[in-house]
Amino acid sequence: MAQIRGTANYHLGNMGNSMANNFGGPSREQNTNDPSPLDAIREQTSKIEDWLDTISDPIKPYLPHLGRFLIVVTFLEDALRIITQWNDQLIYLHDYRHIPRGLTHLFLIINVLAMTSCSLLIIARKYTLYAVGGLLGVVVTQALGYGLIFDLNFFLRNLSVVGGLLMVLSDSWVRKKFAPAGLPQIDEKDRKMYFQLAGRVLLIFLFVGFVFAGDWSIWRVLVSLFGFVACVMVVVGFKAKWSAVILVLILSIFNLLVNNFWTLHAHHPHKDFAKYDFFQILSIVGGLLLLVNMGPGQFSVDEKKKVY
């Protein structure tokens, strides 16, 4: 009886398809082969990603080096600016921030040494953990020392810089085991994916600052909407590399058109501000380049799609 029941069902699937075709209904193959709009969008974005990968193949080996250099370039520029404007910095800290004279000298010397040495270590990929910690300390002490802790634009920009530093940290970790005595093993790739998530979330705060700063225009609205979509895709990790490339292009064009400090007169009151903004945006671009190189990490839609 079991054998009869088994042989009785051999051709039911084909009979169902033929009956559906005879009565004008869609076959099972037609139902499964009909792509949804979302599948069509994914197919097109995948083609774009493949095209971008093909174009970027010659520069891929240099992306990590370029990304790390751009991330720390704002610290190197800041150290140079302090040295070249030493007396102005001392006057501001003493007269406006009311910091005693001896502490003003110490504050500036420590900042210059920390920014220079830590930036060079990050470029050389030496003692990255300590170098990133030193630059994070510089961000906090400068916010307190210059009284910018409650400046929203400064706060958002520095969150993005911190995001870039976290990307540097996650890029430096290799997948090796770390097992303290008496504790279970911790895979460094677990720490890496948490820092990648935090880094890519913090990176987009610069764009938030761009949206809320300046005068509104049709061009600004279009760029903001387009950039907002790219930022959301970076945060959730959906087509993150493609979205990061879009943000790199938007920020680079904006940087050249708006923060063109080289066109301003040497004594122009906004020259230093434009230069500061220019190099800060370069740092965020560096973080996005590291995201393009490493990918979004395991906490992302892109990685979940690979699993399921």
Sequence and secondary structure as in RCSB ss.txt:
>XXXX:A:sequence
MAQIRGTANYHLGNMGNSMANNFGGPSREQNTNDPSPLDAIREQTSKIEDWLDTISDPIKPYLPHLGRFLIVVTF
LEDALRIITQWNDQLIYLHDYRHIPRGLTHLFLIINVLAMTSCSLLIIARKYTLYAVGGLLGVVVTQALGYGLIF
DLNFFLRNLSVVGGLLMVLSDSWVRKKFAPAGLPQIDEKDRKMYFQLAGRVLLIFLFVGFVFAGDWSIWRVLVSL
FGFVACVMVVVGFKAKWSAVILVLILSIFNLLVNNFWTLHAHHPHKDFAKYDFFQILSIVGGLLLLVNMGPGQFS
VDEKKKVY
>XXXX:A:secstr
 HHHHHHHTTTHHHHHHHHHHHTT   HHHHHHS  HHHHHHHHHHHHHHHHHHHHTTTGGGHHHHHHHHHHHHH
HHHHHHHHHTHHHHHHIIIIIS   HHHHHHHHHHHHHHHHHHHHHHHHTSSHHHHHHHHHHHHHHHHHHTT TT
 HHHHHHHHHHHHHHHHHHHHH  S EE  TTS  EEHHHHHHHHHHHHHHHHTHHHHHHHHSS   HHHHHHHH
HHHHHHHHHHHTSSHHHHHHHHHHHHHHHHHHH  GGGS TT TTHHHHHHHHHHHHHHHHHHHHHHHH S SSS
HHHHHHH 
